[in-house]
């Protein structure tokens, strides 16, 4: 299942389509987990989506930080990596019910 995101006010590499890969419950709320399949800069094949789905879901499920208010969907934009944040992490985008998104780093437990 793919969803289009068309919000032009996003400050990150805009996600144009994504694939739902599951759901989790955080703080008593059900949240959809998805993986970006296309952004303004790249496309991700299904085989790569499948490789990211489970480890990303585990990272989000184990996340102990605060999610942005009214998060309904968390989409993996970048696969596991390090960056200015020295922890191994996934970069996800937390979308609310109005498809407004905010980037969040989800550390990987070792």
HUBEL-V988145 format. One record per residue. N is the residue number from 1. NEAR is the number of other ideal C-beta (glycine too) atoms within 10 Angstrom. Layout:
BEGIN
<<N/NEAR> <N/NEAR>>
END
This chain:
BEGIN
<<1/8> <2/11> <3/17> <4/10> <5/19> <6/8> <7/12> <8/5> <9/8> <10/18> <11/8> <12/14> <13/16> <14/19> <15/25> <16/17> <17/15> <18/27> <19/18> <20/15> <21/19> <22/15> <23/12> <24/16> <25/9> <26/13> <27/8> <28/5> <29/11> <30/9> <31/19> <32/18> <33/21> <34/26> <35/26> <36/26> <37/20> <38/16> <39/19> <40/10> <41/8> <42/9> <43/11> <44/20> <45/9> <46/10> <47/7> <48/13> <49/18> <50/12> <51/15> <52/19> <53/18> <54/12> <55/15> <56/27> <57/20> <58/15> <59/22> <60/21> <61/14> <62/12> <63/20> <64/5> <65/8> <66/9> <67/18> <68/15> <69/8> <70/12> <71/22> <72/14> <73/21> <74/26> <75/24> <76/28> <77/20> <78/19> <79/15> <80/16> <81/12> <82/9> <83/10> <84/5> <85/11> <86/7> <87/11> <88/14> <89/19> <90/25> <91/21> <92/28> <93/27> <94/21> <95/26> <96/15> <97/9> <98/9> <99/16> <100/14> <101/25> <102/16> <103/15> <104/20> <105/19> <106/23> <107/15> <108/16> <109/8> <110/5>>
END
